[in-house]
Amino acid sequence: MILVSTVLFGKYQLCGILGTGREGTVFLAVHLGLEEYRAVKRVSKSFLNYEQFRREALILKELRHPGIPIVYDVEEDESYSYLIEEYLEGDSLYDLVKKQGHLSRELTIFYGIQLASIINYLHLAGTTPILHLDLQPKNLLLCHDTIKLIDFGLAASLKEANKPGERYGTVGCAAPEQYEAEAVLDERTDIYAIGTILCYLCTGEFPRLPFIPASSMDPGLAAVIGQCICKEKENRYSTAQELMEQLRQLKETETDAKKRLQSSSLTIALSGSKSGAGTTHIGIGLSVYLKNQGIPNLLEEKQDSFMGAGLFKFTKAKRDSYGLLHYRNLIIKPYYGAGVKLKAPPFRVHLMDWGENLSQALSMEPDAVILVCDASIWNRIHAFESVKEVMRSGIPYAVIYNHWGIDKKIYIPKGAQAVFFRAPFFSDPFTVSNELETFYQAVTNEILTETKGGGKWDFPVMRWGRKAMKKLRIKERGLPGKG
């Protein structure tokens, strides 16, 4: 019996068990020389499908793609074979949808493009195409918004896939030809499965044939799914590259600003005029909104609000190697204190929650500031002074008034250039309703407008739903001002 702390092959120290199954056991190990985690998959040589395991190992060892786990080594002793793989942290797309419900159109396309890229690589990687043959949401891990394809147990070259014998697949995802012993399997078999996954992501359900999309589904995305899952292979996309280009065309309908935001680095500081203004609540909603728009981002606690600790205790969520918590569609880095040093997480867009520490937030010179003000009568002077402090900093900003009755007056300093917003009431920041989406669109639009031409950031204006936005704006006209 192998013990945790055992050192395998002189360099892999076991430190835990990640999982067990019919094939064998997967251990968490540390490479002693590189001080990096590895996943060690151990399979007994007496295992009935041992040769299938060896084929999987040999296939993976030759592949190099960001969406395919790296296989560093294949080892063996008298009784077992060991597959030394990249250690992956994240939830499967199946678990993600089960926890939070179906994904937005933008996220579905965002992940679909990644998946099509992986499969296109597989189909072109060898002298003959490598077919995965078991594409399903459970075999797709989401690691910091990067899709990782796992479980290559059924993967085979085109020739091997069509040898006589039993065929396997996952009900709801497997193409019709996988159920027919004499039918030919090819690249379009995997493309069928991609279509079922796209449908699952955007509806929470696998499609049924004949495919009849709901009226609420985006027509362009519905057309792509429909062509993927045609019963006759001849009517499907002929290659994963063709499918990927079609998904990219759907993505091209986004605004120039949004496309540039997805590929640029941006730091937005959030701070409140006082403790309890609702900064963290607004920050969570903004992070979720951006994620739903296909813009990966990280919400960081820059002061000890206990929100991260409370979320960890309430949800039993696990921290990853970057110290991040994953809950529903939010990724947050709790406040650990200045003495804790962690690896820099791989995100371009950072939302920094500074709580009431406005001066400290401004001193860090972020690319933009969102100031959350308590609009209650007894706090309006404090809010007024906070707005003036932000104005003096010269940093692009937007101001959100929380706890504000529509009939109450708001005092705005003279010379204020940013549009001021009132926050709609929402008890659950993890769920972005249509009203909240319009609100966050408006706030984001204002920040991008203010940063245009102002230094290294050059984002054009997002023009989304202007009629709806006007209802959220606090107009300066007719409001009393103070110098």
Secondary structure, DSSP 8 states (H G I E B T S, - for coil): ---TT-EETTTEEEEEEEEE-SSEEEEEEEETTTTEEEEEEEEETT-TTHHHHHHHHHHHHT---TTS--EEEEEE-SSEEEEEEE---SEEHHHHHHHH-S--HHHHHHHHHHHHHHHHHHHHHSSS-EE-----GGGEEEETTEEEE---TT-EEHHHHTSSS-----TTTS-GGGG-TTS---HHHHHHHHHHHHHHHHHSS---SS----TTS-HHHHHHHHHHT-SSGGGS-SSHHHHHHHHHHHHTTS-HHHHHHHHS-EEEEEEESSTTSSHHHHHHHHHHHHHHTT--EEEEE-S--SHHHHHHHHH---B-TTS-EEETTEEEE----TT------S-SEEEEE-TT-HHHHHHT--SEEEEEEE-SGGGHHHHHHHHHHHHHHT--EEEEEES--TTS---EETT--S-EEE----S-TTS--HHHHHHHHHHHHHHHHHHTTSSS---------HHHHHTTEE-STT--EE-
